[in-house]
Amino acid sequence: MSKELEDFSSLFELTPSVSILHCTKLQNEITKYLENIVISCNGKVSTIENNPPIKQLQRLAKQSSYDYVVLDKTILEYDDKNGFMKVISRSLRDAGYIIILEEKNKSLNIIYSLLEEFDYGAVNSIDIFKKHNLIMGKKLHMWGMD
């Protein structure tokens, strides 16, 4: 797994005070790895566990606060996927990145549709993990849009 995590870390530009939101069912090796890689640049990882209801997620995911959002097997668990993406997209800074990890056996069509609907560009599937698909997209500047 360490080669996978090393490749995963190359997706992040570790600028001073980088801020990452990690949404996951349970803290795991990715949580720990993210916390370790941001130490050198005085960065911060905020972790939201257990797929909280949308209202609670709105309070936890601060608006325009994160350079990266890592969704670790969470997006397909929400019934209100649009509401979830709205909160997550608002939490990202302009030109921030969303990284989505889902199990290999899950269909990704819903994820690609949501990323298109919420105006993410440069969407790519990146083959890093043996057991997970990884999709990365960049939040586009949408001046005057809400």
DSSP file with accessible surface (Angstrom, degrees, kcal/mol):
  #  RESIDUE AA STRUCTURE BP1 BP2  ACC     N-H-->O    O-->H-N    N-H-->O    O-->H-N    TCO  KAPPA ALPHA  PHI   PSI    X-CA   Y-CA   Z-CA
    1    1 A M     >        0   0   96      0, 0.0     4,-2.5     0, 0.0     5,-0.2   0.000 360.0 360.0 360.0 -25.1    0.0    0.0    0.0
    2    2 A S  H  >  +     0   0   96      1,-0.2     4,-2.5     2,-0.2     5,-0.2   0.884 360.0  50.6 -64.7 -35.5    2.9    2.4    0.6
    3    3 A K  H  > S+     0   0  126      2,-0.2     4,-2.5     1,-0.2    -1,-0.2   0.920 111.1  50.4 -65.2 -40.1    3.7    2.7   -3.2
    4    4 A E  H  > S+     0   0   28      1,-0.2     4,-2.5     2,-0.2    -2,-0.2   0.931 112.3  45.8 -61.9 -45.5    0.0    3.5   -3.7
    5    5 A L  H  X S+     0   0   15     -4,-2.5     4,-2.6     2,-0.2    -2,-0.2   0.874 110.5  53.8 -67.3 -35.3    0.0    6.1   -1.0
    6    6 A E  H  X S+     0   0  116     -4,-2.5     4,-1.0    -5,-0.2    -1,-0.2   0.934 111.7  44.8 -63.4 -44.4    3.2    7.6   -2.4
    7    7 A D  H >< S+     0   0   52     -4,-2.5     3,-0.5     1,-0.2     4,-0.3   0.898 111.8  54.1 -64.6 -39.4    1.6    7.9   -5.8
    8    8 A F  H >< S+     0   0    0     -4,-2.5     3,-1.9     1,-0.2     4,-0.2   0.915 103.1  56.1 -59.7 -43.4   -1.5    9.3   -4.2
    9    9 A S  H >< S+     0   0   26     -4,-2.6     3,-1.6     1,-0.3    -1,-0.2   0.783  93.0  70.0 -64.3 -23.6    0.5   12.0   -2.4
   10   10 A S  T << S+     0   0   92     -4,-1.0    -1,-0.3    -3,-0.5    -2,-0.2   0.659  86.1  69.2 -69.9 -11.3    1.8   13.2   -5.8
   11   11 A L  T <  S+     0   0   31     -3,-1.9     2,-0.4    -4,-0.3    -1,-0.3   0.654  88.7  79.4 -76.2 -15.0   -1.7   14.5   -6.6
   12   12 A F    <   -     0   0   15     -3,-1.6     2,-0.8    -4,-0.2    56,-0.0  -0.810  69.1-148.0-103.3 132.4   -1.3   17.2   -4.0
   13   13 A E        -     0   0  131     -2,-0.4     2,-1.9     1,-0.0    -3,-0.1  -0.863  21.0-149.1 -92.7 108.3    0.6   20.5   -4.4
   14   14 A L        +     0   0   65     -2,-0.8     3,-0.1     4,-0.1    -1,-0.0  -0.530  29.2 166.8 -87.2  77.0    1.7   21.0   -0.8
   15   15 A T    >   -     0   0   54     -2,-1.9     3,-1.6     1,-0.2    26,-0.1  -0.439  51.8 -69.1 -81.2 162.9    1.8   24.8   -0.6
   16   16 A P  T 3  S+     0   0  109      0, 0.0    26,-0.2     0, 0.0    -1,-0.2  -0.278 120.9   5.1 -55.8 133.8    2.2   26.6    2.7
   17   17 A S  T 3  S-     0   0   80     24,-3.2    26,-0.2    21,-0.2    25,-0.1   0.759  85.6-178.6  62.4  31.1   -1.0   26.1    4.8
   18   18 A V    <   -     0   0    0     -3,-1.6    26,-2.5    23,-0.3     2,-0.5  -0.283  13.7-148.1 -57.5 143.5   -2.6   23.7    2.4
   19   19 A S  E     -a   44   0A  15     24,-0.2    48,-2.4    26,-0.0    49,-1.6  -0.981  15.4-175.2-125.3 126.8   -6.1   22.7    3.6
   20   20 A I  E     -ab  45  68A   0     24,-2.8    26,-2.9    -2,-0.5     2,-0.5  -0.971  13.6-155.5-124.6 133.2   -7.7   19.3    2.9
   21   21 A L  E     -ab  46  69A   0     47,-2.6    49,-3.4    -2,-0.4     2,-0.6  -0.939  12.2-166.3-104.6 125.3  -11.1   18.1    3.8
   22   22 A H  E     -ab  47  70A   0     24,-3.3    26,-2.5    -2,-0.5     2,-0.6  -0.951   2.8-169.8-115.9 111.8  -11.3   14.3    4.0
   23   23 A C  E     +ab  48  71A   3     47,-2.9    49,-3.3    -2,-0.6     2,-0.3  -0.912  25.1 148.9-101.0 122.9  -14.8   12.8    4.1
   24   24 A T  E     -ab  49  72A   3     24,-2.5    26,-0.9    -2,-0.6    27,-0.5  -0.967  56.6-121.3-150.0 158.6  -14.8    9.1    4.9
   25   25 A K  S    S-     0   0   83     47,-0.7    25,-1.0    -2,-0.3     2,-0.3   0.945 101.2  -0.8 -66.3 -48.3  -16.9    6.4    6.6
   26   26 A L  S    S-     0   0  113     23,-0.2    -1,-0.3    -3,-0.1     5,-0.2  -0.994  87.2 -95.4-140.6 146.2  -14.1    5.7    9.1
   27   27 A Q        +     0   0   87     -2,-0.3     2,-0.2    -3,-0.1    22,-0.0  -0.344  58.4 161.0 -58.9 142.2  -10.6    7.2    9.6
   28   28 A N     >  -     0   0   27     -3,-0.0     4,-2.0     0, 0.0     5,-0.2  -0.721  55.9 -61.6-147.5-165.3   -8.1    4.9    7.8
   29   29 A E  H  > S+     0   0   91      1,-0.2     4,-2.3    -2,-0.2     5,-0.2   0.818 129.4  56.6 -63.5 -28.5   -4.6    4.8    6.4
   30   30 A I  H  > S+     0   0    2      2,-0.2     4,-2.9     1,-0.2    -1,-0.2   0.927 105.2  51.4 -68.3 -41.6   -5.5    7.6    3.9
   31   31 A T  H  > S+     0   0    0      1,-0.2     4,-2.3     2,-0.2    -2,-0.2   0.954 113.4  44.2 -57.0 -51.1   -6.5    9.8    6.8
   32   32 A K  H  X S+     0   0  115     -4,-2.0     4,-2.0     1,-0.2    -1,-0.2   0.890 113.3  51.3 -62.7 -40.6   -3.2    9.2    8.6
   33   33 A Y  H  X S+     0   0   59     -4,-2.3     4,-2.3     2,-0.2    -1,-0.2   0.924 109.3  49.5 -65.5 -43.9   -1.2    9.6    5.4
   34   34 A L  H  X S+     0   0    0     -4,-2.9     4,-1.5     1,-0.2    -1,-0.2   0.925 109.9  51.9 -60.3 -43.9   -2.9   13.0    4.6
   35   35 A E  H  X S+     0   0   75     -4,-2.3     4,-0.6    -5,-0.2    -1,-0.2   0.890 111.3  48.2 -60.5 -37.1   -2.2   14.2    8.1
   36   36 A N  H >< S+     0   0  105     -4,-2.0     3,-0.6     1,-0.2     4,-0.5   0.884 108.4  51.8 -71.9 -38.4    1.5   13.2    7.7
   37   37 A I  H 3< S+     0   0   22     -4,-2.3     3,-0.3     1,-0.2    -1,-0.2   0.776 107.3  52.4 -74.9 -22.0    2.1   14.8    4.3
   38   38 A V  H ><>S+     0   0    5     -4,-1.5     5,-2.8    -5,-0.2     3,-1.1   0.634  87.5  82.9 -87.6 -10.1    0.7   18.3    5.3
   39   39 A I  G X<5S+     0   0  111     -3,-0.6     3,-1.8    -4,-0.6    -1,-0.2   0.914  84.7  57.7 -58.2 -43.0    2.9   18.6    8.4
   40   40 A S  G 3 5S+     0   0  104     -4,-0.5    -1,-0.3     1,-0.3    -2,-0.1   0.712 113.3  38.8 -65.0 -20.1    5.9   19.9    6.4
   41   41 A C  G < 5S-     0   0   15     -3,-1.1   -24,-3.2    -4,-0.2   -23,-0.3   0.141 113.5-109.7-117.2  21.4    3.9   22.8    5.0
   42   42 A N  T < 5 +     0   0  139     -3,-1.8    -3,-0.2   -26,-0.2    -2,-0.1   0.846  68.4 155.2  54.1  35.8    1.9   23.7    8.2
   43   43 A G      < -     0   0   19     -5,-2.8     2,-0.4   -26,-0.2   -24,-0.2  -0.210  34.3-133.4 -85.4-179.3   -1.2   22.4    6.4
   44   44 A K  E     -a   19   0A 117    -26,-2.5   -24,-2.8    -3,-0.1     2,-0.5  -0.999   8.0-158.7-141.7 139.7   -4.4   21.0    7.9
   45   45 A V  E     -a   20   0A  21     -2,-0.4     2,-0.5   -26,-0.2   -24,-0.2  -0.983   9.2-164.8-116.1 123.1   -6.6   18.0    7.3
   46   46 A S  E     -a   21   0A  20    -26,-2.9   -24,-3.3    -2,-0.5     2,-0.5  -0.932  11.0-157.2-103.6 131.2  -10.2   18.2    8.5
   47   47 A T  E     -a   22   0A  38     -2,-0.5     2,-0.5   -26,-0.2   -24,-0.2  -0.927  11.5-169.4-115.5 131.6  -11.9   14.8    8.7
   48   48 A I  E     -a   23   0A  13    -26,-2.5   -24,-2.5    -2,-0.5     3,-0.2  -0.987  19.1-167.2-116.8 121.8  -15.7   14.2    8.5
   49   49 A E  E     +a   24   0A  72     -2,-0.5   -24,-0.3   -26,-0.2   -23,-0.2  -0.674  52.1  24.0-108.6 162.2  -16.7   10.7    9.3
   50   50 A N  S    S-     0   0  107    -25,-1.0   -25,-0.2   -26,-0.9    -1,-0.2   0.675 104.7 -87.6  66.6  24.4  -19.8    8.5    9.1
   51   51 A N        -     0   0   39    -27,-0.5    -1,-0.2    -3,-0.2     3,-0.1   0.920  56.0-150.4  44.9  67.7  -21.6   10.4    6.3
   52   52 A P        -     0   0   11      0, 0.0    -1,-0.1     0, 0.0     5,-0.1  -0.209  28.2 -82.7 -64.7 159.6  -23.5   12.9    8.4
   53   53 A P     >  -     0   0   85      0, 0.0     4,-2.8     0, 0.0     3,-0.4  -0.211  45.9-105.4 -57.7 154.9  -26.8   14.3    7.3
   54   54 A I  H  > S+     0   0   35      1,-0.2     4,-2.5     2,-0.2     5,-0.2   0.881 119.5  54.2 -52.8 -45.0  -26.6   17.2    4.8
   55   55 A K  H  > S+     0   0  148      1,-0.2     4,-1.1     2,-0.2    -1,-0.2   0.915 112.6  43.3 -58.9 -43.2  -27.6   19.8    7.4
   56   56 A Q  H  > S+     0   0   83     -3,-0.4     4,-1.8     1,-0.2     3,-0.4   0.907 110.6  55.7 -69.4 -38.2  -24.8   18.6    9.7
   57   57 A L  H  X S+     0   0    1     -4,-2.8     4,-2.9     1,-0.2    -2,-0.2   0.894 101.4  58.7 -60.9 -37.5  -22.4   18.4    6.8
   58   58 A Q  H  < S+     0   0   97     -4,-2.5    -1,-0.2     1,-0.2    -2,-0.2   0.870 108.2  45.6 -60.2 -36.9  -23.1   22.1    6.0
   59   59 A R  H  < S+     0   0  178     -4,-1.1    -1,-0.2    -3,-0.4    -2,-0.2   0.837 117.0  44.3 -74.3 -32.6  -22.0   23.1    9.5
   60   60 A L  H  < S+     0   0   72     -4,-1.8     2,-1.1     1,-0.2    -2,-0.2   0.839 103.2  64.4 -83.0 -35.6  -18.9   20.9    9.3
   61   61 A A  S  < S-     0   0    5     -4,-2.9    -1,-0.2    -5,-0.2     3,-0.1  -0.748  83.8-145.3 -94.7  94.1  -17.6   21.7    5.8
   62   62 A K    >   -     0   0  116     -2,-1.1     3,-1.1     1,-0.1     4,-0.2  -0.317  24.9 -99.4 -65.4 139.3  -16.8   25.4    6.0
   63   63 A Q  T 3  S-     0   0  133      1,-0.2    28,-0.3    -5,-0.1    -1,-0.1  -0.289  96.0  -7.9 -63.9 134.2  -17.5   27.4    2.9
   64   64 A S  T 3  S+     0   0   63     26,-3.3    -1,-0.2    28,-0.2    28,-0.2   0.821  99.6 119.7  51.2  41.0  -14.5   28.2    0.6
   65   65 A S    <   +     0   0   31     26,-1.5     2,-0.4    -3,-1.1    27,-0.2   0.588  50.9  71.1-108.7 -12.8  -12.0   26.7    3.1
   66   66 A Y  E     - c   0  92A   6     25,-2.2    27,-3.0    -4,-0.2   -46,-0.2  -0.877  47.1-165.3-122.3 141.9  -10.3   23.8    1.3
   67   67 A D  E    S+     0   0A  37    -48,-2.4    30,-2.5    -2,-0.4     2,-0.3   0.763  89.8  22.6 -82.2 -31.7   -7.8   23.4   -1.5
   68   68 A Y  E     -bc  20  97A  12    -49,-1.6   -47,-2.6    28,-0.2     2,-0.4  -0.996  61.4-162.6-136.8 142.9   -8.6   19.7   -1.8
   69   69 A V  E     -bc  21  98A   0     28,-2.3    30,-3.0    -2,-0.3     2,-0.6  -0.998   9.8-163.4-123.7 124.5  -11.6   17.6   -0.9
   70   70 A V  E     -bc  22  99A   0    -49,-3.4   -47,-2.9    -2,-0.4     2,-0.7  -0.949   0.9-164.0-108.8 116.7  -11.1   13.9   -0.7
   71   71 A L  E     -bc  23 100A   0     28,-3.2    30,-3.3    -2,-0.6     2,-0.9  -0.902   6.2-166.4-103.6 108.1  -14.3   11.8   -0.8
   72   72 A D  E     -bc  24 101A   0    -49,-3.3   -47,-0.7    -2,-0.7    30,-0.2  -0.818  68.8 -40.8-104.2  93.8  -13.4    8.3    0.4
   73   73 A K  S    S+     0   0   43     28,-3.0    -1,-0.2    -2,-0.9    29,-0.1   0.887 114.6 104.1  56.5  45.0  -16.3    5.9   -0.4
   74   74 A T    >>  +     0   0    0     27,-0.3     3,-1.7   -51,-0.1     4,-0.6   0.730  52.1  70.4-120.0 -40.8  -18.9    8.5    0.6
   75   75 A I  G >4 S+     0   0    1      1,-0.3     3,-1.0     2,-0.2     9,-0.1   0.862  99.8  49.6 -58.6 -39.6  -20.6   10.1   -2.4
   76   76 A L  G 34 S+     0   0   31      1,-0.2    -1,-0.3     5,-0.0     5,-0.1   0.659 101.1  67.0 -75.7 -10.7  -22.6    7.0   -3.5
   77   77 A E  G <4 S+     0   0   77     -3,-1.7     2,-0.4     4,-0.0    -1,-0.2   0.686  83.2  89.0 -80.7 -19.3  -23.8    6.5    0.1
   78   78 A Y    <<  -     0   0   19     -3,-1.0     3,-0.3    -4,-0.6   -27,-0.0  -0.653  61.4-157.3 -85.3 133.3  -25.9    9.7    0.1
   79   79 A D  S    S+     0   0  164     -2,-0.4     2,-1.3     1,-0.2     3,-0.2   0.907  95.9  52.5 -68.7 -42.1  -29.5    9.5   -1.2
   80   80 A D     >  +     0   0   86      1,-0.2     4,-2.3     2,-0.1    -1,-0.2  -0.624  68.1 163.8 -95.0  77.2  -29.4   13.3   -1.9
   81   81 A K  H  > S+     0   0   45     -2,-1.3     4,-2.7    -3,-0.3    -1,-0.2   0.870  73.9  53.3 -65.8 -35.0  -26.2   13.3   -4.0
   82   82 A N  H  > S+     0   0   73     -3,-0.2     4,-2.3     2,-0.2    -1,-0.2   0.921 109.5  48.1 -66.1 -43.4  -27.0   16.7   -5.4
   83   83 A G  H  > S+     0   0   13      2,-0.2     4,-2.0     1,-0.2    -2,-0.2   0.917 112.6  49.7 -61.9 -41.3  -27.3   18.2   -1.9
   84   84 A F  H  X S+     0   0    1     -4,-2.3     4,-2.6     1,-0.2     5,-0.2   0.949 112.1  46.9 -61.5 -48.9  -24.1   16.5   -0.9
   85   85 A M  H  X S+     0   0    0     -4,-2.7     4,-3.1     1,-0.2     5,-0.2   0.858 108.0  56.9 -64.9 -33.6  -22.2   17.8   -3.9
   86   86 A K  H  X S+     0   0  104     -4,-2.3     4,-2.0     2,-0.2    -1,-0.2   0.943 110.8  43.0 -62.3 -46.1  -23.6   21.3   -3.4
   87   87 A V  H  X S+     0   0   10     -4,-2.0     4,-1.4     2,-0.2    -2,-0.2   0.940 116.8  47.1 -64.7 -46.2  -22.1   21.4    0.2
   88   88 A I  H  X S+     0   0    0     -4,-2.6     4,-1.0     1,-0.2     3,-0.3   0.922 111.5  50.6 -63.6 -43.9  -18.8   19.9   -0.9
   89   89 A S  H >< S+     0   0   12     -4,-3.1     3,-0.5     1,-0.2    -1,-0.2   0.891 109.0  51.5 -64.0 -38.2  -18.5   22.2   -3.9
   90   90 A R  H 3< S+     0   0   81     -4,-2.0   -26,-3.3    -5,-0.2    -1,-0.2   0.794 104.5  57.9 -67.7 -27.3  -19.1   25.2   -1.7
   91   91 A S  H 3< S+     0   0    1     -4,-1.4   -25,-2.2    -3,-0.3   -26,-1.5   0.757  92.5  85.6 -75.8 -21.1  -16.4   24.1    0.7
   92   92 A L  E << S-c   66   0A   0     -4,-1.0   -28,-0.2    -3,-0.5   -25,-0.2  -0.569  80.1-125.0 -81.4 140.4  -13.8   24.1   -2.0
   93   93 A R  E >   -     0   0A  95    -27,-3.0     3,-2.1    -2,-0.3    46,-0.2  -0.383  48.2 -75.5 -70.8 159.7  -11.9   27.2   -2.9
   94   94 A D  E 3  S+     0   0A  72      1,-0.3    -1,-0.1   -30,-0.1    46,-0.1  -0.334 124.1  16.1 -55.8 138.8  -12.0   28.4   -6.5
   95   95 A A  E 3  S+     0   0A  30     44,-0.9    -1,-0.3     1,-0.2    45,-0.1   0.633  97.0 143.7  66.6  17.2   -9.7   26.2   -8.6
   96   96 A G  E <   -     0   0A   4     -3,-2.1    43,-3.4   -30,-0.1     2,-0.4  -0.318  46.6-116.9 -77.8 169.1   -9.6   23.6   -5.8
   97   97 A Y  E     -cD  68 138A  67    -30,-2.5   -28,-2.3    41,-0.2     2,-0.4  -0.886  13.8-154.6-115.1 141.6   -9.5   19.9   -6.5
   98   98 A I  E     -cD  69 137A   0     39,-2.7    39,-2.3    -2,-0.4     2,-0.5  -0.934  10.2-168.4-109.8 133.5  -12.0   17.1   -5.7
   99   99 A I  E     -cD  70 136A   0    -30,-3.0   -28,-3.2    -2,-0.4     2,-0.5  -0.994   4.9-166.0-124.4 121.9  -10.6   13.6   -5.4
  100  100 A I  E     -cD  71 135A   1     35,-3.3    35,-2.5    -2,-0.5     2,-0.5  -0.944   4.7-168.3-116.2 126.0  -13.1   10.7   -5.2
  101  101 A L  E     +cD  72 134A   0    -30,-3.3   -28,-3.0    -2,-0.5     2,-0.3  -0.959  15.8 164.6-111.7 126.5  -12.3    7.2   -4.2
  102  102 A E  E     - D   0 133A   2     31,-1.9    31,-3.7    -2,-0.5     6,-0.0  -0.973  44.0 -89.3-137.0 154.3  -14.8    4.4   -4.8
  103  103 A E  E >   - D   0 132A  70     -2,-0.3     3,-1.8    29,-0.3    29,-0.3  -0.273  38.0-118.1 -61.9 147.2  -14.5    0.7   -4.8
  104  104 A K  T 3  S+     0   0   85     27,-1.6    -1,-0.1     1,-0.3    28,-0.1   0.786 110.6  59.4 -58.7 -29.8  -13.6   -0.9   -8.1
  105  105 A N  T 3  S+     0   0  133     26,-0.2     2,-0.3     2,-0.1    -1,-0.3   0.491  87.7  94.2 -83.2   0.6  -16.9   -2.8   -8.3
  106  106 A K  S <  S-     0   0   67     -3,-1.8     2,-0.2     1,-0.1    -4,-0.1  -0.693  81.1-112.3 -95.4 145.5  -19.1    0.4   -8.2
  107  107 A S        -     0   0   76     -2,-0.3     4,-0.2     1,-0.1     3,-0.2  -0.520  20.6-162.5 -73.1 139.2  -20.4    2.2  -11.3
  108  108 A L     >  +     0   0   24     -2,-0.2     4,-2.5     1,-0.1     5,-0.2   0.406  64.6  99.2-103.7   1.2  -18.9    5.6  -11.7
  109  109 A N  H  > S+     0   0  115      1,-0.2     4,-2.3     2,-0.2     5,-0.2   0.891  83.2  51.0 -58.1 -41.6  -21.5    7.0  -14.2
  110  110 A I  H  > S+     0   0   82      2,-0.2     4,-2.5     1,-0.2    -1,-0.2   0.920 110.2  50.3 -62.2 -41.8  -23.3    8.9  -11.4
  111  111 A I  H  > S+     0   0    0     -4,-0.2     4,-2.6     2,-0.2     5,-0.2   0.943 110.3  48.1 -63.9 -46.9  -20.0   10.5  -10.2
  112  112 A Y  H  X S+     0   0   82     -4,-2.5     4,-2.1     1,-0.2    -1,-0.2   0.910 112.3  50.4 -61.5 -39.5  -19.1   11.6  -13.7
  113  113 A S  H  X S+     0   0   70     -4,-2.3     4,-2.8    -5,-0.2    -1,-0.2   0.914 110.8  48.7 -64.0 -43.6  -22.6   13.1  -14.2
  114  114 A L  H  X S+     0   0    8     -4,-2.5     4,-2.4     2,-0.2    -2,-0.2   0.916 109.9  51.3 -63.8 -42.2  -22.4   15.0  -10.8
  115  115 A L  H  <>S+     0   0    2     -4,-2.6     5,-2.7     2,-0.2    -1,-0.2   0.909 113.0  45.7 -63.3 -38.8  -18.9   16.4  -11.6
  116  116 A E  H ><5S+     0   0  150     -4,-2.1     3,-1.6    -5,-0.2    -2,-0.2   0.942 112.2  50.8 -67.2 -45.4  -20.2   17.6  -15.0
  117  117 A E  H 3<5S+     0   0  109     -4,-2.8    -2,-0.2     1,-0.3    -1,-0.2   0.859 111.8  47.7 -61.0 -36.0  -23.4   19.1  -13.4
  118  118 A F  T 3<5S-     0   0   46     -4,-2.4    -1,-0.3    -5,-0.2    -2,-0.2   0.179 118.8-110.2 -95.8  18.5  -21.3   20.9  -10.8
  119  119 A D  T < 5 +     0   0   66     -3,-1.6    21,-1.6     1,-0.2     2,-0.4   0.878  56.6 161.2  60.7  48.4  -18.9   22.3  -13.3
  120  120 A Y  E   < -E  139   0A  13     -5,-2.7     3,-0.2    19,-0.2    19,-0.2  -0.822  19.3-162.1 -94.9 137.7  -15.7   20.4  -12.6
  121  121 A G  E     +E  138   0A  15     17,-3.1    17,-3.0    -2,-0.4     3,-0.1  -0.616  61.9  35.7-111.9 175.9  -13.1   20.4  -15.3
  122  122 A A  E    S-     0   0A  74     -2,-0.2     2,-0.4     1,-0.2    -1,-0.2   0.875  75.1-177.6  49.2  43.1  -10.1   18.3  -16.1
  123  123 A V  E     +     0   0A  46     -3,-0.2     2,-0.4    14,-0.1    14,-0.2  -0.608   5.7 171.7 -77.3 125.3  -11.9   15.2  -14.8
  124  124 A N  E     -E  136   0A  95     12,-2.5    12,-2.7    -2,-0.4     2,-0.5  -0.989  34.4-136.2-135.6 146.4   -9.6   12.2  -14.9
  125  125 A S  E     -E  135   0A  68     -2,-0.4     2,-0.5    10,-0.2    10,-0.2  -0.887  27.4-163.8 -96.6 128.6   -9.7    8.6  -13.7
  126  126 A I  E     -E  134   0A  50      8,-2.8     2,-1.2    -2,-0.5     8,-0.5  -0.969  14.7-141.1-121.6 125.7   -6.3    7.8  -12.3
  127  127 A D        +     0   0  133     -2,-0.5     6,-0.1     1,-0.2     3,-0.1  -0.701  56.4 121.5 -90.7  93.8   -5.2    4.2  -11.7
  128  128 A I        +     0   0   23     -2,-1.2     2,-0.3     4,-0.3    -1,-0.2   0.704  58.7  58.6-115.8 -45.6   -3.3    4.3   -8.4
  129  129 A F        -     0   0    2      3,-0.4    -1,-0.2    -3,-0.4     5,-0.1  -0.693  63.7-146.4 -98.3 143.1   -5.1    1.9   -6.0
  130  130 A K  S    S+     0   0  176     -2,-0.3    -1,-0.1     1,-0.2   -26,-0.0   0.869 101.8  32.4 -69.4 -38.2   -5.7   -1.8   -6.6
  131  131 A K  S    S+     0   0  164    -28,-0.1   -27,-1.6   -27,-0.0     2,-0.4   0.462 116.7  56.9-101.4  -3.7   -9.1   -1.8   -4.8
  132  132 A H  E     -D  103   0A  26    -29,-0.3    -3,-0.4   -28,-0.1     2,-0.3  -0.978  66.8-134.7-133.8 144.8  -10.3    1.7   -5.5
  133  133 A N  E     -D  102   0A  28    -31,-3.7   -31,-1.9    -2,-0.4     2,-0.5  -0.716  24.3-153.7 -84.0 146.2  -11.1    3.9   -8.5
  134  134 A L  E     -DE 101 126A   0     -8,-0.5    -8,-2.8    -2,-0.3     2,-0.4  -0.992  12.7-177.4-126.1 125.4   -9.8    7.4   -8.2
  135  135 A I  E     -DE 100 125A   2    -35,-2.5   -35,-3.3    -2,-0.5     2,-0.4  -0.986   5.0-170.8-121.7 133.2  -11.4   10.3  -10.0
  136  136 A M  E     +DE  99 124A  22    -12,-2.7   -12,-2.5    -2,-0.4     2,-0.3  -0.973   8.2 170.0-127.4 138.2  -10.0   13.8   -9.8
  137  137 A G  E     -D   98   0A   1    -39,-2.3   -39,-2.7    -2,-0.4     2,-0.5  -0.967  26.9-126.8-142.9 159.9  -11.5   17.1  -11.0
  138  138 A K  E     -DE  97 121A  71    -17,-3.0   -17,-3.1    -2,-0.3     2,-0.4  -0.916  25.6-120.9-111.9 131.8  -10.8   20.8  -10.7
  139  139 A K  E     - E   0 120A  33    -43,-3.4   -44,-0.9    -2,-0.5     2,-0.2  -0.550  32.0-137.9 -69.9 124.9  -13.4   23.3   -9.6
  140  140 A L        -     0   0   77    -21,-1.6     2,-0.5    -2,-0.4   -44,-0.1  -0.536  21.1-102.6 -83.9 151.5  -13.9   25.8  -12.3
  141  141 A H        -     0   0   92     -2,-0.2     2,-0.4   -47,-0.1    -1,-0.1  -0.603  38.6-179.3 -71.3 121.7  -14.3   29.5  -11.6
  142  142 A M    >   -     0   0   70     -2,-0.5     3,-2.3     3,-0.1    -1,-0.1  -0.662  14.0-158.1-123.9  72.4  -18.0   30.3  -11.9
  143  143 A W  T 3  S+     0   0  197     -2,-0.4     3,-0.1     1,-0.3    -2,-0.0  -0.278  76.6   7.0 -56.9 129.4  -18.1   34.0  -11.2
  144  144 A G  T 3  S+     0   0   88      1,-0.3     2,-0.3     0, 0.0    -1,-0.3   0.466 101.1 122.6  79.8   0.8  -21.5   35.1  -10.1
  145  145 A M    <         0   0  123     -3,-2.3    -1,-0.3     0, 0.0    -3,-0.1  -0.684 360.0 360.0 -94.5 149.9  -22.9   31.6   -9.9
  146  146 A D              0   0  161     -2,-0.3    -3,-0.0    -3,-0.1   -56,-0.0  -0.981 360.0 360.0-134.0 360.0  -24.3   30.1   -6.7
